[in-house]
Amino acid sequence: MSLAFEKRDLRGIALICLLGGVLVYGVYLLMGQAVYRQQLAEAERASQQWARFFGDNVTDLEAIAGGAKPSPDSYLLMNVARQFGNVFRYKIFSPDGTLRLISDKLNVVNSDASSLAKHNEKAANTIKTSKSFTTVKHSKSADRPEMYTETYLPIIRNGKTIAVVEVYVDQGAEHAAFMENLLIALLAPLLIVALAFGGPATAFYVRTRQKEATDVELAEQNRVLNTIMKNTDQGFCLFDSKQRLVSSNDQFCRIYGMSPNCIAPGMTFREILEVRVKNGVYEGDDPATYINSRLKLGDENKRTHNLQVLHDGRTISLNHKPLSDGGWLATHEDITELQRVQQEAAHLAHYDQITNLPNRTLFQERVEEHTQKEQFAVLCVDLDNFKSVNDTLGHGVGDKLLKAVAERLVETVEERDIVSRLGNDEFAIIQASPRQPEDATQLADRICEAIKKPFELDGYEVNTDVSVGITIAPADGTTANELIRNGDIALNRSRVDGRGKYRFFEAEMDLRMKERRQLEIDLRSALSENEFELYYQPLINTKSEEVCGFEALLRWNHPGRGQVPPDDFIPIAEETGLIVQIGEWVIRQACHTVSLWPENIKIAVNLSTVQFKSDKLVPTVMNALSSNNLSPDRLELEITESIFLEDSENTLQTLLMLRSLGVRIAMDDFGTGYSSLGYLRSFPFDKIKLDRCFINDLGKDDGSKSIIRAVASMGESLNMTTTAEGVETQEQLDWVRSEGYKEVQGYFYSPPRPLSEINERYFPEEDKDGLIEVA
């Protein structure tokens, strides 16, 4: 009996324990459900409160939901909204459920750009049902709380749904509180009391802890916001609907020269304005007018942005943003330095950095402005030989020359005229005078006279001239492009006519320029179309009167124009750089031709200044000699002293390299330059070719005879062959022969002839054997 009783007793105890456990588990489930529902309710309430604040203050929310970028003010509020309450993230959808914006932990940016513009069914259902939708989620990710809620809420403005927001609310603190309260409830001594009061008590406790957590979160947010407001360059001040200060930062006080202690929350807007006036930091001359204008802005309570220029010269950017409760948020920023930088950038964009004159862009704008007014002139001015100043004295001196020229031009014109530097050594002037062309003529004369006076720069005396091209508006053009273009055409004509001159634009100049451009186009294809030909003029030994060589002279057989004179196309070839390719062809062709003539015959080839500077010159000569198995001393390269003006050191190096090959070097057109004798000392030439102008003047000027005699004597003493060019009469031949010239060249013996005539006349025997046919 005793044993049976004990067994029954044990079974009863076990049953009671089982029932107790079931009861406790039931209580656990009931409490869990109660807390879960409470969490949902609290999360939805917090989300709705957040959405209301968000919808009221982000004024361009509808545009953002449509895909636009947030304005700067909205950007600031959206950053604050991201830290409001327990909200740690949010998304914005368009009314059709399309994702438009995602916030992240740092600021409002599209942190997951690949997700943008995707459709969200939950967001779309929120619009259809006009109801919010909340779910509780758990996470083990480092960037999310252990427990949080996601709530989809419609944003309604004026009865219209303008957007859907998905709000993420941190429920970690609430979840921890739930676990703590559940443990306490389970250990309560009275199960009935726990059943009766555990659920509501736990919910109350959860709400209490939630409030505490929220208070802590808000305190942290306030600390972060205060840190931002203290360290930003912008001054902030927040006013309520009664125009009383709610909050401000120290930068606001610093901008207006106020001590942080002299303003405090509760002060009226007028009182703060009076403090500014007292410190002398306000706009305008009348303090009362300033205060009234600012108060009116507060009364109107509308969004504005304006700039204030204070008494001390600083510029303040002021943004006034009304809030939904009748107050406003004002931001103040000192943009004085920013404006200075912008002004400097604008100045750099419109003014030349070396001379501080208006540049081409601003000059064109000024010309366009003048085209709407009375008659005026545009003068295009170009320095002569500016490149040689840079090359010989350095770019530093060149820049100083540009500054000095700019100063003289400004001194020369009238105050209402405009001087500009278009680039490099090009200047331009707008002469705002209706008396044209008389005033333009007088100004051009003054400019030429002013610039020809020597410049003293860094111990150097620099001499230069200018060429001037003049156009008159509206006769020569009605737009800036036309006037400047026609001015350049007139300028080119003045260069051709000589340095230190000016020319007015004429319609015929434009026609000639168009013809020149067409000639340039044709010249580019002339080489590939085999339109070039070499003519040859014989060099005659004065003692034996036999041919000792030939000078190769380039001719262009144009398919439409016939034979184009070298003076017409050689300058174009030099300006365009085509002379390098053409010159290479001439050297190869001349070497091939002379290789088929008797070995005592040499060939002379003229080198252009542009060609001489090319790094291809020496390799071209080497290739032409080797490919034709030609002795180097049969090739004679003729240069003029203008080659030395560019870069005498490199010129000497190139000449020495050619001389090392065994090629003969001759100075052509000797006596026409400024320093021919100096160049003869710098480099030992093989030949001096006296310019034809001295031979032409032989019977007119005794000075020419003296020069002819002096050059012959100098050539003899320097062991250089002397050649007289332009010999056309027996008298001229007898004179230069008597003076000791070794060679002559001219029409007296033969003009330049094509290869077929040269072969027929001078090498008939070789021609019969087919020795001199040039491929």
C-alpha positions in Angstrom: 0.0 0.0 0.0 2.7 2.4 1.0 4.6 1.7 -2.2 1.5 2.0 -4.4 0.6 5.3 -2.7 4.1 6.5 -3.3 3.8 5.6 -7.0 0.5 7.4 -7.3 1.9 10.3 -5.5 4.8 10.4 -7.8 2.6 10.2 -10.9 0.5 13.1 -9.5 3.5 15.2 -8.9 4.8 14.4 -12.4 1.4 15.3 -13.9 1.3 18.5 -11.9 4.8 19.4 -13.2 3.8 18.5 -16.7 0.7 20.7 -16.5 2.8 23.4 -14.9 5.3 23.2 -17.7 2.5 23.3 -20.3 1.0 26.2 -18.5 4.3 28.1 -18.3 4.9 27.4 -22.1 1.4 28.7 -22.8 2.1 31.8 -20.8 5.4 32.2 -22.8 3.5 32.0 -26.0 0.8 34.4 -24.9 3.4 36.9 -23.7 5.4 36.5 -26.9 2.3 37.2 -29.0 1.4 40.2 -26.9 4.8 41.7 -27.1 5.0 40.9 -30.9 1.7 42.8 -31.5 2.9 45.6 -29.3 6.2 45.8 -31.3 4.2 45.9 -34.6 2.0 48.7 -33.2 4.9 50.7 -31.9 6.9 50.3 -35.1 3.9 51.3 -37.3 3.2 54.3 -35.0 6.9 55.4 -35.2 6.9 54.9 -39.0 3.8 56.9 -39.5 5.1 59.7 -37.3 8.4 59.6 -39.3 6.5 59.6 -42.6 4.4 62.6 -41.6 7.5 64.6 -40.7 9.2 63.5 -43.9 6.2 64.3 -46.2 5.6 67.7 -44.6 9.2 68.9 -44.8 10.7 67.4 -48.0 9.0 69.8 -50.3 10.3 68.2 -53.6 9.4 64.7 -52.5 7.0 64.3 -55.4 9.8 65.2 -57.9 12.2 62.8 -56.1 9.6 60.0 -56.4 9.5 60.9 -60.1 13.3 60.3 -60.4 14.7 63.8 -59.8 17.7 64.4 -57.5 17.0 66.0 -54.1 17.6 69.7 -53.7 20.3 70.9 -51.2 17.7 71.7 -48.6 15.9 68.4 -49.0 19.3 66.7 -48.9 20.0 68.2 -45.5 16.5 67.3 -44.1 16.7 63.8 -45.5 20.0 63.2 -43.7 18.4 64.4 -40.4 15.3 62.2 -41.2 17.5 59.1 -41.5 18.5 59.5 -37.8 15.0 60.3 -36.5 13.8 58.0 -33.7 14.9 54.4 -34.4 14.8 54.8 -38.2 18.1 53.7 -39.6 17.2 53.4 -43.3 14.5 54.2 -45.8 13.6 53.9 -49.5 11.4 56.0 -51.7 9.1 54.6 -54.4 7.1 56.2 -57.1 3.3 55.8 -56.9 3.6 52.8 -59.3 6.0 51.0 -57.0 9.3 51.9 -58.8 12.3 52.3 -56.5 13.8 55.8 -56.7 16.1 56.4 -53.8 17.9 54.4 -51.1 19.6 55.8 -48.0 22.6 54.3 -46.3 24.4 54.7 -43.0 26.4 57.7 -43.9 24.2 60.0 -46.0 21.4 60.1 -48.5 22.9 58.5 -51.5 22.0 55.7 -53.9 24.2 53.1 -52.2 22.8 50.3 -54.3 22.5 51.9 -57.7 21.8 48.5 -59.4 18.5 48.2 -57.5 17.2 51.6 -58.7 14.2 51.8 -61.0 13.1 48.2 -60.1 9.5 47.4 -59.4 8.4 46.5 -55.8 5.1 44.6 -55.5 4.6 45.5 -51.8 5.0 49.2 -52.5 2.5 48.9 -55.4 0.0 47.0 -53.1 0.4 49.8 -50.5 -1.0 52.2 -53.1 -3.8 49.9 -54.2 -5.0 49.2 -50.6 -4.1 52.7 -49.2 -2.9 50.8 -46.1 0.4 50.5 -44.4 2.2 47.1 -44.3 4.6 46.1 -41.5 6.8 43.0 -41.0 9.3 42.0 -38.3 12.6 40.7 -39.5 15.7 39.2 -37.9 19.3 39.7 -39.1 22.8 38.6 -38.3 24.3 41.1 -40.7 26.8 43.6 -39.2 25.1 46.6 -40.9 21.6 45.8 -39.5 20.1 45.3 -36.0 19.3 41.8 -34.8 15.6 42.6 -35.0 13.9 45.4 -37.0 10.7 46.2 -38.8 10.0 47.2 -42.4 6.9 49.3 -42.9 5.5 50.4 -46.3 3.6 53.7 -46.0 1.8 55.9 -48.6 2.7 59.6 -48.5 -0.5 61.6 -49.2 -0.4 65.3 -50.0 -3.6 67.3 -50.8 -5.6 64.0 -51.2 -3.1 62.7 -53.7 -0.6 59.8 -53.1 2.7 61.2 -54.3 5.1 58.5 -53.1 5.6 55.3 -51.0 8.3 55.1 -48.3 9.7 51.9 -46.9 10.9 52.7 -43.3 13.3 50.5 -41.4 12.9 50.8 -37.6 15.4 49.3 -35.2 13.6 46.9 -32.8 16.8 45.5 -31.1 16.2 47.4 -27.9 12.6 46.3 -27.7 13.5 42.7 -28.4 16.1 42.7 -25.6 13.5 44.2 -23.2 11.0 41.5 -24.2 13.5 38.7 -23.3 14.3 40.3 -20.0 10.7 40.8 -19.0 9.8 37.3 -20.1 12.4 35.8 -17.8 11.1 37.9 -14.9 7.5 36.8 -15.7 8.4 33.1 -15.8 10.1 33.3 -12.4 7.2 35.1 -10.7 5.9 33.2 -7.7 2.3 33.3 -8.6 1.4 31.8 -11.9 -2.1 33.2 -11.8 -0.8 36.7 -11.2 1.6 36.2 -14.0 -1.3 35.0 -16.2 -3.5 37.9 -15.2 -1.0 40.7 -15.3 2.1 39.4 -17.1 1.1 40.4 -20.6 0.0 44.0 -19.9 2.9 44.5 -17.4 5.4 43.2 -20.0 3.9 45.5 -22.7 4.1 48.4 -20.3 7.7 47.6 -19.5 8.5 47.2 -23.2 7.0 50.7 -23.8 9.0 52.1 -21.0 12.3 50.6 -22.2 11.4 51.7 -25.7 11.0 55.2 -24.5 14.3 55.1 -22.7 16.0 53.7 -25.8 14.4 56.4 -27.9 15.6 59.0 -25.5 19.1 57.7 -25.7 18.9 57.5 -29.5 17.6 61.1 -29.7 20.3 62.3 -27.3 23.0 60.7 -29.6 21.3 62.2 -32.6 21.4 65.6 -31.0 25.0 65.1 -30.2 25.8 64.3 -33.8 23.7 67.2 -35.1 25.4 69.6 -32.7 28.8 68.4 -33.8 27.8 68.9 -37.5 26.4 72.4 -36.8 29.5 73.4 -34.8 31.9 72.3 -37.6 30.1 73.3 -40.8 30.9 76.4 -42.8 27.2 77.4 -42.9 25.4 79.3 -40.1 22.1 77.7 -39.1 19.2 79.3 -37.2 15.8 77.8 -36.6 12.8 80.0 -35.7 9.3 79.0 -34.6 5.9 80.3 -35.8 6.2 83.3 -33.4 9.6 84.3 -34.9 11.5 83.2 -31.8 14.9 81.5 -32.1 14.7 77.8 -31.4 18.3 76.9 -32.2 21.5 78.2 -33.9 25.1 77.3 -34.3 28.3 79.2 -33.5 29.1 79.7 -37.2 26.0 81.9 -37.5 27.4 84.1 -34.8 30.9 84.2 -36.3 29.5 85.3 -39.7 27.8 88.3 -38.3 30.5 89.1 -35.7 28.3 88.2 -32.7 29.4 86.6 -29.5 27.7 83.2 -29.0 26.6 84.5 -25.6 24.7 87.5 -27.0 22.0 85.4 -28.6 20.0 82.6 -27.0 16.9 80.5 -27.8 13.7 82.5 -27.2 15.1 85.7 -28.7 12.9 87.3 -31.4 14.1 87.7 -34.9 14.0 91.5 -34.5 16.2 91.3 -31.4 18.8 89.3 -33.3 18.7 91.8 -36.2 19.3 94.6 -33.8 22.4 92.8 -32.4 23.7 92.6 -36.0 23.1 96.3 -36.6 24.8 97.2 -33.2 27.9 95.3 -34.4 27.8 97.2 -37.7 27.3 94.0 -39.7 24.4 94.6 -42.0 23.4 95.4 -45.6 22.8 98.9 -46.9 23.2 102.3 -45.4 20.0 102.6 -43.3 19.8 100.1 -40.3 16.0 100.6 -40.0 15.5 99.8 -43.7 17.6 96.7 -43.3 15.7 95.4 -40.2 12.3 96.1 -41.9 13.3 94.2 -45.0 14.4 91.2 -43.1 11.3 91.2 -40.9 9.1 91.4 -44.0 10.9 88.3 -45.3 10.0 86.5 -42.1 6.4 87.6 -42.2 5.9 86.5 -45.8 7.3 83.1 -44.8 8.1 82.0 -48.3 11.1 80.2 -49.8 13.8 82.6 -50.9 17.5 82.8 -51.7 19.4 86.1 -51.9 22.9 87.6 -51.5 23.8 90.2 -48.9 26.8 92.5 -49.4 27.8 93.6 -45.9 29.6 96.9 -44.9 32.9 95.1 -44.7 32.6 93.9 -48.3 31.8 90.3 -47.6 29.0 88.5 -49.5 26.6 86.3 -47.5 24.4 83.7 -49.2 21.1 83.5 -47.4 18.6 80.7 -47.8 15.2 81.0 -46.2 13.1 77.8 -46.0 9.6 77.8 -44.5 8.5 74.9 -42.3 5.1 73.3 -42.0 4.5 74.6 -38.4 4.9 78.2 -39.5 8.6 78.6 -38.5 11.5 78.6 -40.8 15.1 77.4 -41.2 17.7 79.9 -42.4 21.2 79.0 -43.6 23.9 81.7 -43.9 27.2 81.1 -45.8 30.1 83.5 -46.4 30.8 83.1 -50.1 33.2 86.0 -50.4 36.2 83.8 -51.2 34.1 81.6 -53.5 33.0 84.7 -55.5 36.7 85.8 -55.7 37.7 82.5 -57.1 34.8 82.6 -59.5 35.7 86.1 -60.6 39.3 85.0 -61.1 38.2 82.1 -63.2 36.0 84.3 -65.3 38.9 86.7 -65.7 41.2 83.9 -66.8 38.5 82.8 -69.3 38.3 86.2 -70.9 41.7 87.9 -70.4 45.2 87.0 -71.6 47.5 86.0 -68.8 50.7 87.6 -70.1 49.4 91.1 -71.1 46.1 91.1 -69.1 44.4 92.3 -72.3 41.0 90.8 -73.4 41.6 87.5 -75.2 40.1 86.3 -78.5 36.8 85.2 -76.9 36.1 88.5 -75.2 37.3 90.5 -78.2 34.8 88.7 -80.4 32.0 89.5 -77.9 33.0 93.2 -78.0 33.1 93.2 -81.8 29.6 91.7 -81.8 28.4 94.4 -79.4 29.9 97.1 -81.7 28.1 95.7 -84.8 24.9 97.0 -83.3 26.3 100.5 -83.1 27.9 103.0 -85.4 30.7 102.5 -87.9 34.0 101.3 -86.5 37.3 99.7 -87.5 39.0 96.5 -86.5 42.8 96.5 -86.8 44.7 93.2 -86.7 48.3 93.7 -85.6 51.1 91.2 -85.9 54.7 91.5 -84.6 57.4 90.9 -87.2 60.2 88.4 -86.3 58.8 87.6 -82.9 59.8 84.0 -83.2 63.5 85.0 -83.6 63.3 86.9 -80.3 62.0 83.8 -78.5 64.6 81.6 -80.2 67.6 83.9 -79.6 66.8 85.7 -76.3 64.5 83.2 -74.7 60.7 83.0 -74.0 61.1 85.2 -70.9 62.3 88.1 -73.0 59.6 87.2 -75.6 56.9 87.5 -72.9 58.3 90.8 -71.7 58.2 92.1 -75.3 54.6 91.1 -75.6 53.8 93.1 -72.4 55.7 96.1 -73.6 54.0 96.0 -77.0 50.6 95.8 -75.2 51.5 98.8 -73.1 52.5 100.9 -76.2 49.3 99.9 -78.0 47.1 100.9 -75.1 49.0 104.2 -74.9 48.5 104.7 -78.6 44.7 104.2 -78.8 41.9 106.4 -77.4 40.3 105.5 -74.1 37.1 104.2 -75.7 39.1 101.8 -78.0 39.7 98.2 -77.1 43.1 96.5 -77.4 43.2 92.7 -77.3 45.7 89.9 -77.6 44.4 87.1 -79.9 47.3 84.7 -79.3 51.0 84.3 -79.9 52.2 87.6 -81.4 48.8 88.7 -82.7 46.9 91.7 -81.3 43.7 93.3 -82.4 42.1 96.7 -81.8 38.5 98.0 -82.0 38.5 101.6 -82.9 35.1 103.0 -81.9 35.2 106.0 -84.2 32.7 106.8 -87.0 35.3 108.8 -89.0 36.5 105.9 -91.1 38.8 105.2 -92.8 40.6 108.4 -91.8 40.9 107.6 -88.1 42.0 104.0 -88.8 44.7 105.3 -91.1 46.0 107.7 -88.4 45.9 105.0 -85.7 47.8 102.5 -88.0 50.5 105.2 -88.6 50.8 105.8 -84.8 51.0 102.1 -84.1 53.8 101.5 -86.7 55.8 104.5 -85.3 55.3 103.4 -81.7 56.4 99.8 -82.1 59.4 100.5 -84.3 61.1 102.3 -81.4 63.6 100.0 -79.6 62.6 98.1 -76.5 65.0 97.7 -73.6 64.4 94.3 -72.1 66.7 92.5 -69.6 69.7 94.5 -70.9 68.9 93.7 -74.6 67.8 96.2 -77.2 65.0 94.5 -79.1 63.9 96.0 -82.4 60.7 94.9 -84.1 58.1 96.1 -86.5 54.4 95.4 -86.9 52.2 94.6 -89.9 48.6 95.8 -89.7 45.4 94.7 -91.5 42.4 97.0 -91.3 38.6 96.2 -91.8 35.8 98.7 -91.6 32.4 97.7 -90.3 29.8 97.3 -91.7 31.3 97.6 -95.2 33.8 94.7 -94.7 31.6 92.5 -92.5 28.7 92.5 -90.1 29.8 89.8 -87.7 32.9 89.4 -85.5 34.1 86.3 -87.5 33.8 88.2 -90.8 35.6 91.3 -89.6 38.5 89.4 -87.9 38.8 87.1 -90.9 39.0 89.9 -93.4 41.4 91.8 -91.1 43.7 88.7 -91.2 43.5 88.7 -95.0 44.6 92.4 -95.1 47.3 91.6 -92.5 48.7 88.9 -94.7 48.8 91.3 -97.6 50.7 93.9 -95.5 53.3 91.1 -94.6 53.8 90.3 -98.3 54.3 94.0 -99.1 56.9 94.4 -96.5 57.4 94.9 -92.7 56.1 97.8 -90.8 53.2 98.5 -93.1 49.4 98.5 -93.0 46.8 97.6 -95.6 43.0 97.9 -95.7 40.9 95.0 -96.7 39.8 94.8 -100.3 37.4 92.3 -101.9 40.2 91.3 -104.3 42.3 90.2 -101.3 39.6 87.7 -100.4 39.6 86.4 -103.9 43.3 86.0 -103.9 43.2 84.3 -100.5 40.6 81.8 -101.8 42.8 81.1 -104.8 45.7 80.6 -102.5 43.8 78.1 -100.4 42.8 76.2 -103.6 46.4 76.2 -104.7 47.4 74.8 -101.3 44.8 72.0 -101.7 46.2 71.2 -105.2 49.7 71.3 -103.9 49.0 68.5 -101.4 48.2 66.1 -104.2 50.8 67.3 -106.7 53.6 65.0 -105.5 51.5 61.9 -105.7 50.1 62.9 -109.1 53.7 63.3 -110.5 53.1 66.9 -111.4 56.6 68.1 -110.3 59.5 68.4 -112.7 63.1 69.5 -112.4 64.6 72.0 -114.7 68.4 72.4 -115.0 70.5 75.6 -115.5 74.1 75.1 -116.4 77.1 76.4 -114.4 79.9 77.5 -116.6 83.6 77.5 -115.8 84.9 81.0 -116.7 88.3 79.8 -117.9 87.3 76.9 -120.0 83.8 78.1 -120.8 82.7 74.5 -120.3 79.8 73.2 -118.3 81.0 72.1 -114.8 77.6 71.5 -113.3 73.9 72.3 -113.1 71.5 73.8 -110.6 68.3 71.8 -110.2 65.2 74.1 -110.2 61.7 72.9 -109.2 58.8 73.4 -111.6 55.1 72.5 -111.0 53.0 71.5 -114.0 49.5 72.1 -112.8 46.9 70.2 -114.8 44.6 73.3 -114.9 46.9 76.3 -114.5 49.8 75.2 -116.5 53.3 75.8 -115.1 53.0 77.5 -111.7 56.0 79.9 -110.9 58.0 78.8 -107.9 57.5 82.1 -106.2 53.8 81.3 -106.1 53.9 77.8 -104.6 57.2 77.6 -102.7 56.0 79.9 -99.9 52.8 77.9 -99.5 54.8 74.7 -99.4 57.0 76.2 -96.7 54.1 77.4 -94.6 52.3 74.1 -94.7 55.4 71.9 -94.2 54.9 70.2 -97.6 58.4 71.5 -98.6 60.0 68.7 -96.6 58.4 66.0 -98.7 58.9 67.9 -101.9 62.5 68.7 -101.0 63.2 65.0 -100.4 61.9 64.2 -103.9 64.1 67.0 -105.4 67.3 65.6 -103.7 66.5 62.0 -104.8 65.7 63.0 -108.4 68.7 65.4 -108.8 71.1 62.7 -107.5 69.6 60.1 -109.8 70.0 62.5 -112.8 73.6 63.5 -112.1 74.6 59.9 -111.5 73.8 59.3 -115.2 76.0 62.2 -116.4 79.8 62.3 -116.8 81.7 62.2 -113.5 83.0 65.7 -113.8 79.5 67.2 -113.7 78.1 68.2 -110.3 74.5 69.0 -109.3 73.4 71.9 -107.0 70.1 71.7 -105.0 68.5 74.6 -103.1 67.5 73.9 -99.5 64.5 75.6 -97.9 64.8 76.9 -94.3 61.9 74.7 -93.3 63.5 71.7 -95.0 66.9 72.4 -93.4 65.3 72.2 -89.9 63.8 68.8 -90.6 65.6 65.8 -88.9 65.0 63.9 -92.2 67.5 66.0 -94.2 70.7 64.2 -93.4 69.2 60.7 -93.8 67.6 61.7 -97.1 71.0 62.9 -98.5 72.7 59.7 -97.3 70.1 57.5 -98.9 70.1 59.5 -102.2 73.9 59.2 -102.4 74.1 55.5 -101.6 71.1 54.4 -103.7 72.6 56.1 -106.8 76.3 55.2 -106.0 77.0 58.9 -106.3 80.2 60.5 -105.0 79.3 63.0 -102.3 81.4 65.8 -103.8 79.2 65.8 -106.9 76.3 67.0 -104.8 76.2 70.7 -103.8 73.6 72.0 -101.3 72.8 75.7 -101.5 71.5 77.5 -98.4 70.7 81.2 -97.7 71.8 83.0 -94.5 68.1 83.1 -93.3 68.8 79.5 -92.1 71.1 80.9 -89.5 68.5 83.2 -88.1 66.4 80.3 -86.7 68.9 78.4 -84.6 72.6 79.0 -85.4 73.9 76.3 -83.1 71.7 73.5 -84.6 72.3 74.9 -88.0 76.1 74.5 -87.6 75.7 71.0 -86.3 73.6 70.0 -89.4 76.1 71.6 -91.7 79.0 69.8 -90.1 77.1 66.5 -90.5 76.6 67.1 -94.2 80.2 68.2 -94.6 81.3 65.0 -92.9 79.5 63.1 -95.7 81.7 64.9 -98.3 78.8 67.0 -99.6 79.7 70.5 -100.8 78.0 73.5 -99.1 77.3 76.8 -100.9 76.0 80.1 -99.6 73.4 81.3 -102.1 72.3 85.0 -102.6 75.4 86.3 -100.8 75.4 90.0 -100.0 71.7 90.5 -99.5 71.6 89.8 -95.8 72.8 91.6 -92.7 75.6 89.5 -91.5 76.9 87.4 -94.4 80.5 87.9 -93.4 79.9 86.7 -89.9 78.4 83.4 -91.3 81.4 82.9 -93.4 83.5 83.0 -90.3 81.2 80.5 -88.5 81.3 77.9 -91.2 83.8 77.2 -94.0 81.6 77.1 -97.1 82.8 75.6 -100.3 81.3 78.2 -102.5 79.9 81.7 -102.4 77.2 82.6 -105.0 76.9 86.3 -105.5 73.3 87.5 -105.7 72.1 88.5 -109.2 71.1 92.0 -108.0 74.7 93.1 -108.0 75.2 91.8 -111.6 72.1 93.6 -112.8 73.3 96.9 -111.3 76.8 96.5 -112.8 76.4 99.3 -115.3 74.4 101.6 -113.1 76.1 101.7 -109.7 79.8 101.8 -109.0 79.1 100.4 -105.6 78.0 97.1 -107.2 81.4 96.9 -108.8 83.1 97.3 -105.5 81.1 94.6 -103.9 81.7 92.2 -106.8 85.4 92.8 -106.5 85.4 92.5 -102.7 83.5 89.1 -102.8 85.9 87.7 -105.4 88.9 88.8 -103.3 87.4 87.3 -100.2 86.6 84.0 -101.9 90.1 83.8 -103.1 91.6 84.4 -99.7 89.2 81.9 -98.0 89.8 79.3 -100.7 86.1 79.3 -101.7 84.8 79.0 -105.2 82.9 82.2 -106.3 80.0 82.0 -108.6 78.2 85.0 -110.2 74.5 84.6 -110.8 72.3 86.4 -113.3 74.9 86.9 -116.1 73.0 87.9 -119.2 75.5 89.9 -121.4 79.0 89.6 -122.7 79.9 92.7 -120.8 78.8 91.2 -117.5 80.7 88.0 -118.3 83.9 89.8 -119.1 83.7 91.9 -115.9 83.2 89.0 -113.5 85.8 86.9 -115.3 88.3 89.7 -115.0 87.6 90.0 -111.3 88.4 86.3 -110.7 85.0 84.6 -110.5 85.4 80.8 -111.2 81.9 80.1 -112.3 79.0 82.0 -113.9 75.3 81.2 -114.3 72.6 83.0 -116.2 70.6 83.5 -119.4 73.7 84.5 -121.3 74.5 80.8 -121.6 71.1 79.2 -121.0 67.9 79.6 -119.0 66.7 76.7 -116.9 65.6 73.8 -119.2 63.8 70.5 -118.9 65.9 67.4 -118.7 65.3 66.3 -122.3 66.6 69.6 -123.7 69.6 69.5 -121.4 70.5 66.0 -122.5 70.0 66.9 -126.2 72.1 70.0 -125.9 74.9 69.1 -123.6 75.1 65.3 -123.6 74.0 64.1 -127.1 76.4 61.2 -127.2 75.4 59.8 -123.8 71.7 60.4 -124.7 72.1 58.1 -127.7 73.3 55.3 -125.5 70.4 55.8 -123.2 72.6 56.7 -120.3 70.6 59.7 -119.0 67.0 58.6 -119.1 65.6 59.4 -115.6 63.1 56.9 -114.2 
